[in-house]
Amino acid sequence: MLLKNALLRGGIPFIIMGGIALILYFQGEVSDSKGTFMASLIALFVGAATVIYNIDHWSFTKQSGIHFLIMLITVYPILLFSGWFTISSVWDAFKIFLLFGVIGVSIWLVMSTLAKVFSW
């Protein structure tokens, strides 16, 4: 059941955005196509990883930690290879990691707060 939910949550945005990327590619918008495809990969992994929060016998801390690790091994490399950032040194990759962390923590705080506020 978790695998099915992960495929739905990540696969639907991936298919939609991947389709848009394909259309852009065939229209000659190669740069926009690549960016859209990279965003579709991020949506795939972020969406699929949300099922972790449905594993009730795991603590919220464990769910959050596992989610972070999944994002670290999937989304962070996508950011590095996306072409969205200039990377000429390890320092550049570290700055991207810091941006990844700040944005990730910000989204996590908003979403966990919303989950608490709207849980019944």
C-alpha positions in Angstrom: 0.0 0.0 0.0 2.9 2.4 0.8 4.5 1.7 -2.5 1.3 2.3 -4.4 0.8 5.6 -2.6 4.4 6.6 -3.2 4.0 6.0 -6.9 0.8 8.0 -7.1 2.1 10.9 -5.0 5.3 11.2 -6.9 4.3 9.7 -10.2 1.4 11.9 -11.1 3.4 15.2 -10.9 6.3 13.5 -12.6 4.2 12.4 -15.6 2.5 15.8 -15.9 5.7 17.8 -15.7 7.6 15.3 -17.7 5.0 15.7 -20.4 5.4 19.4 -20.3 9.2 19.0 -20.5 8.8 16.8 -23.6 6.5 19.3 -25.3 9.0 22.1 -24.6 11.8 19.9 -26.0 10.0 19.3 -29.2 9.2 23.0 -29.5 13.0 23.7 -29.4 13.0 25.1 -25.8 15.8 22.7 -24.7 16.9 24.8 -21.7 13.3 25.2 -20.4 12.7 21.5 -21.1 15.7 20.4 -19.0 14.7 22.7 -16.1 11.1 21.4 -16.2 12.4 17.8 -16.3 14.7 18.4 -13.3 11.8 19.9 -11.4 9.7 16.9 -12.3 12.3 14.6 -10.8 12.3 16.6 -7.6 8.5 16.4 -7.5 8.7 12.7 -8.0 11.0 12.1 -5.0 9.4 14.7 -2.7 5.9 13.4 -3.4 6.9 9.7 -3.1 8.8 10.3 0.2 5.7 11.8 1.9 4.4 8.3 2.5 7.0 8.1 5.3 4.7 10.2 7.4 2.0 7.5 7.1 4.2 4.9 9.0 2.4 5.3 12.3 4.7 3.1 14.4 7.7 5.4 13.6 8.2 8.6 15.7 7.9 11.9 14.0 11.6 12.4 14.6 12.4 9.2 12.8 10.0 10.0 9.9 11.6 13.4 9.5 15.1 12.1 9.7 14.5 9.4 7.1 12.7 11.9 4.9 15.8 14.2 5.1 18.1 11.4 4.2 16.0 10.5 1.2 15.9 14.1 0.1 19.7 14.3 0.6 20.4 11.3 -1.7 17.8 12.3 -4.3 17.1 16.0 -4.5 20.5 17.4 -3.5 22.3 15.6 -6.4 19.5 16.7 -8.8 20.3 20.3 -7.7 24.0 19.8 -8.3 23.5 18.4 -11.8 20.5 20.5 -12.9 22.6 23.3 -14.3 20.7 25.8 -12.2 23.8 26.7 -10.2 27.4 27.4 -11.1 29.6 24.9 -9.5 33.3 25.4 -9.8 34.5 24.3 -6.3 33.5 22.3 -3.3 32.5 25.6 -1.7 29.9 26.1 -4.4 28.5 22.6 -3.7 28.4 23.4 0.0 26.5 26.7 -0.6 24.0 24.7 -2.6 23.8 22.2 0.3 23.1 25.1 2.7 20.4 26.5 0.4 18.9 22.9 0.2 18.9 22.8 4.0 17.4 26.2 4.6 14.6 25.7 2.1 14.0 22.1 3.2 13.8 23.1 6.9 11.5 26.1 6.0 9.1 23.8 4.0 9.3 21.2 6.8 8.3 23.8 9.4 5.4 25.1 7.4 4.1 21.7 6.5 4.5 20.2 10.0 2.7 23.2 11.5 -0.1 22.9 8.9 -0.4 19.2 9.7 -0.8 19.9 13.4 -3.2 22.8 12.9 -5.5 20.9 10.5 -5.3 17.4 12.0 -8.6 16.2 13.4 
